[in-house]
Amino acid sequence: VTDLLNSVQIKWLATKIGFEKVIMKQNKLIGYFITDQQSSFYQSSNFTKVLQFVQTHSQSCKMKEKQTRNGLRLLLTFDGITSVEQALEALKPIVA
């Protein structure tokens, strides 16, 4: 039950961060940013916060572009995430 509630919180945080999709697999948490590269989100203060977080936490997360079926996507990857609770704790500081 706790994991279910935490997963809802993860969805809320993901939306605030600018993720369209969040996946947990192979001990990684992967957040896919908004597909539209012309979106005003990429000029927003929220995206600036994400960039600053990535710069100061380069040991725990990486930002990169990846070619997908839907074209080039920007994503944020956290390594060593093995539980829903860890995923929640990894995302919280970004929107703090």
C-alpha positions as a Python dict, from the first residue, in 0.01 Angstrom:
ca = {
    (1, 'V'): (0, 0, 0),
    (2, 'T'): (287, 237, 87),
    (3, 'D'): (450, 177, -253),
    (4, 'L'): (120, 254, -424),
    (5, 'L'): (86, 587, -242),
    (6, 'N'): (451, 670, -309),
    (7, 'S'): (406, 594, -678),
    (8, 'V'): (124, 850, -692),
    (9, 'Q'): (357, 1104, -528),
    (10, 'I'): (622, 1018, -787),
    (11, 'K'): (372, 1093, -1066),
    (12, 'W'): (296, 1434, -911),
    (13, 'L'): (665, 1519, -871),
    (14, 'A'): (737, 1397, -1223),
    (15, 'T'): (474, 1632, -1363),
    (16, 'K'): (621, 1927, -1169),
    (17, 'I'): (971, 1839, -1293),
    (18, 'G'): (852, 1819, -1654),
    (19, 'F'): (853, 1444, -1715),
    (20, 'E'): (595, 1297, -1949),
    (21, 'K'): (692, 945, -1849),
    (22, 'V'): (880, 778, -1561),
    (23, 'I'): (1018, 424, -1569),
    (24, 'M'): (1194, 213, -1305),
    (25, 'K'): (1395, -79, -1441),
    (26, 'Q'): (1733, -248, -1391),
    (27, 'N'): (1804, -43, -1076),
    (28, 'K'): (1747, 283, -1262),
    (29, 'L'): (1485, 555, -1253),
    (30, 'I'): (1441, 718, -1594),
    (31, 'G'): (1237, 1033, -1647),
    (32, 'Y'): (1145, 1132, -2004),
    (33, 'F'): (1104, 1505, -2053),
    (34, 'I'): (839, 1671, -2269),
    (35, 'T'): (871, 1553, -2630),
    (36, 'D'): (814, 1893, -2792),
    (37, 'Q'): (1158, 2054, -2798),
    (38, 'Q'): (997, 2390, -2875),
    (39, 'S'): (788, 2376, -2556),
    (40, 'S'): (803, 2684, -2333),
    (41, 'F'): (893, 2442, -2051),
    (42, 'Y'): (1254, 2441, -2172),
    (43, 'Q'): (1276, 2817, -2106),
    (44, 'S'): (1102, 2796, -1768),
    (45, 'S'): (1246, 2833, -1420),
    (46, 'N'): (1146, 2472, -1347),
    (47, 'F'): (1376, 2343, -1621),
    (48, 'T'): (1653, 2573, -1496),
    (49, 'K'): (1612, 2413, -1149),
    (50, 'V'): (1646, 2069, -1304),
    (51, 'L'): (1965, 2171, -1487),
    (52, 'Q'): (2113, 2316, -1168),
    (53, 'F'): (2025, 1997, -978),
    (54, 'V'): (2194, 1780, -1242),
    (55, 'Q'): (2508, 1995, -1229),
    (56, 'T'): (2535, 1972, -851),
    (57, 'H'): (2439, 1602, -828),
    (58, 'S'): (2634, 1458, -1121),
    (59, 'Q'): (2726, 1150, -917),
    (60, 'S'): (2365, 1038, -872),
    (61, 'C'): (2200, 1144, -1199),
    (62, 'K'): (2275, 1197, -1566),
    (63, 'M'): (2092, 1391, -1836),
    (64, 'K'): (2117, 1279, -2196),
    (65, 'E'): (1937, 1267, -2528),
    (66, 'K'): (1827, 933, -2665),
    (67, 'Q'): (1682, 830, -2998),
    (68, 'T'): (1345, 661, -2948),
    (69, 'R'): (1066, 546, -3178),
    (70, 'N'): (909, 890, -3128),
    (71, 'G'): (1228, 1080, -3215),
    (72, 'L'): (1499, 1236, -3002),
    (73, 'R'): (1408, 1253, -2630),
    (74, 'L'): (1576, 1426, -2338),
    (75, 'L'): (1590, 1207, -2029),
    (76, 'L'): (1718, 1212, -1675),
    (77, 'T'): (1854, 887, -1528),
    (78, 'F'): (1919, 803, -1163),
    (79, 'D'): (2134, 496, -1095),
    (80, 'G'): (2102, 266, -793),
    (81, 'I'): (1725, 308, -750),
    (82, 'T'): (1589, -26, -629),
    (83, 'S'): (1260, 75, -466),
    (84, 'V'): (968, 313, -508),
    (85, 'E'): (1074, 483, -184),
    (86, 'Q'): (1425, 549, -320),
    (87, 'A'): (1275, 688, -640),
    (88, 'L'): (1060, 928, -441),
    (89, 'E'): (1357, 1044, -233),
    (90, 'A'): (1564, 1097, -548),
    (91, 'L'): (1301, 1324, -708),
    (92, 'K'): (1200, 1530, -404),
    (93, 'P'): (1511, 1757, -395),
    (94, 'I'): (1457, 1867, -756),
    (95, 'V'): (1130, 2044, -676),
    (96, 'A'): (1228, 2154, -324),
}
